Amino acid sequence: MAAAAPPPADAPPNRRDRILDAAFGLLLERGYAHTSTLDIARRAHVSKRELYTLVGDKQTIVSTCVARRADQLRLPLRVAPPHDQATLAATLVRFGAGALGHLSDPPVVALYRLAIMGAADAPDIARVLDTTGRATTRIALRQVLHDAQASGLLGPGEPEAMASAFFGLLWGDLHVRLLLGVAERPTSHAVQRRARAATEALLRLYPAPAASHQP
C-alpha cells in the first residue's frame, strides 16, 4: 500500500486555516458529538500537537470556525439616516432582500443546523452564531429604525420590537422549513417580493406621526 502523501509544507497561518476548514466540514457532515480532534487533524494533514498549538482544544476549534463563518453573516447596512419615506422604504427592502438571500443560502442553513444539533454538547456554537452573526445584523437594523423615528418617518415604538416585527414579516415560517429541509431556497424574485411586502407591512404598522393623523 502506498504511503500517505506528506502534508503540504506551508506556513502555520495556512495550516491554521486548513484546520478550521477541516473542522467545519466534519462538523457539518457528522455533527459535534461524532467529530474528534483526531478526525480534524487527519483531514487537515497536521498532527494533534500542531492542532492544539495552532488552534486549541475541540471546543475552541468549534467556536473559532463557527465565529469565522458567522462573521460572514453580517450584512453591511452603512447608509445615511433616511430623511424621506422613499429612502427608508428602499433601505428596508435592500436590507430585507440581503438578509433573506444570504440566510437562505444552503451553507448558512447548514451552519444553523449545526448550532441546533450541537446545542446540548456545545452550546457555544449557538451563542457564537447568535452574537457574531445574527445580533450584529439586528443592531444595524435597529439603528436604521431609530434614525427613521428621529426623522419623523416612523411612529412610536421600540426599535427592537420593530426589528423583530420586520424579521417576522420577512421570514414567516420559511427559516424553520428550510432547516427542516421541506422548503426550497427562495428565488431572487421571491426574495424581492418578500422584502417589499415586509417593508410595506412594517410601515403600515408604524406609520409616521403626520401620516397617522391624515383622514
N, C-alpha and C positions, 0 to 999 in steps of 0.2 A: 504494500500500500504506500502510495506517495506521501511524503511528509507534507504537513500543512504549510501553506505559504507563510513566510515571516511577516509580521506586522509592518506596515509602511513606516519608513524612517522619517517621521515628521516631527515638528516642534510640539512641546507639551500643550500649548493652547489648542492646536488642532486635535490632539489626542483627547483633550477635554471635551471638545465639541463632538467628537466621534462617540465618546462615552454617553453623552447626553442624547445624541440621536439614537444610539442603540437602545438606551433605556426607554426612550419614548416609544420606539417601535415595538419593543417587547411588552411594554405596559398595555398598549392598545391591543396587541394580539392575545395576551394571556391574562391581563389584569394584575393588580398589585400582589395578591397573595401567591400567585404562581410565577412570579418573576424574582429571581435571586441575583445577588451581586455577581455570582459566578457566571450566570447566563449573560449578564450585561457585559462582563469582562471578555467573555469568549466572543460575543458578537462584535465588540469594539476592537478586538485584537490587542488587548492590553492585559497585563497581569492584575490580579486582585490588589496587589500592593500599589500599583500605579493608580488603579481606580480609587482607592481610599485616599491616596495622596493628592490626586488632582481634583477630586470632587467631594468625596466623603462617604458616609455610610449610605445604606439603601434609602432611608428616609430623606436624607439631604439630597441625594441624587434625584429622587422623585420630585421633591419640592422645587429643585433648581430647574429641571427640564420642564415642569409644568409652568413655572413662573416665566421661563423664556418663551413658551408658546402663548401663555396668557397675555404677555406684554403685546403680542401681535393683535390682540383683540381690541386694543384701544383705538377708538375711532377719532381721528383728528376733527375737531369742531372749533377751530380757531377762527372765529368770524367776529366782525364788529357788532356791537349791540344793535339789534334791529330797531329801526325808527319808524317803520310803517308795516301795515298788515301784510303787504305783498312780500316784503323781505322776510318777515317772520315765518310766513307760510312756506316760502321757498326753503328756508333754513331747516324747518322741521321735516319737510318732505325729503330733503337731501340726507338729513340725519337718519330718518326712519328707513330709507332705502338702503343706506350704507350699513346700518345695524342688521337689518333683516337679511340682506345679501351675504354679509360676512358671517353672521352667526348661524346661517343655514348651510354653510359650506361643509361638506362631509367630514373633513379632518377636524373641524371645530366641533361638530356634533359628536364625533368620536372622543374628543377631549372632555366634553361634558359627561359622556357615558362613563369614561374612566373615573371622573370625580365621584359619580354616583356609585359605581361598583366598589371603589376603594374607600367609601365613607366610613365603614366600620374599622378597617385595618389602618387606614392612612387618612384621617380627617384633614390633614394639612393640604391634601390635594384640592379639596373643595374650597378651603379657606384661601389658598393662594390664587386659585382661579377666580374666586369672587372678588378679592381685594385688588388683584393686579389687573384683571381684565374688566369684569362687569362693573365694579364700583367706580372706576375712573371714568368710564363711559357715561354712567348715570350722573356723576358730578358735573361733567361737561354739559349735559342736557339741562340739569338744574340751573346752571349758570345762565344759559340762554333764556330759560323761562323767567328767572329772576330779573334779568335785564329787560325782558319784554314787559314785565309788570311795572318796572320802574319807568318805562317809557309810555305807560298807559295803554299798552296793546293787549293786555290780558287782565281779567278781573281778579278779585281777591281769591286767595287760596295758597296753600303751602306748595312751593316748588317741588318738594319731594313727592307730595301726593299727585301733583300734575304729571311728574315724570312717570310715576307708577301707572297712572291712567293712560298715558301715551303708549307705554310699552304693552299694557293690556290690550288696548285697541289695536296696536300694530300686530301683535302676535296671535291673540286669541288662544286657541289650543294647539297652534301649529308646532311650537317648540316641543311640546310633550309628544306629539305624534311623530315628529322627526326622531326624537330619542327612542321611541318605541319601534321605529322602522316601518311605520304604517303610512307614511306620507312621503311624497317626493319633494325634493328641493324646489321651491317656487321659481318660476321663470322670471326673467327680468321684467316682463310686462306685469306679472302678478305682484312682484316686489314693489314696483312703482304704484300700482293700484292700491295696495295695502297702505303704503306710506301716505298717499294722498287722502285716503279715507280716514286714517288715524288722525292726520293733521286737521282735516275739516271737522271731525268729531270733537277733538280737543278744543278747537277754537269756539265751537258751539257750547261746550261745557263751561268754558271760562271766557265769556265774551268781554271785550273791552268795556270799561265803565260807560263810555259815551254810547256804544252800540247797544248796551243792555237797557238804556233808557229811551231808545228810539221806539215810536209807536209801531 
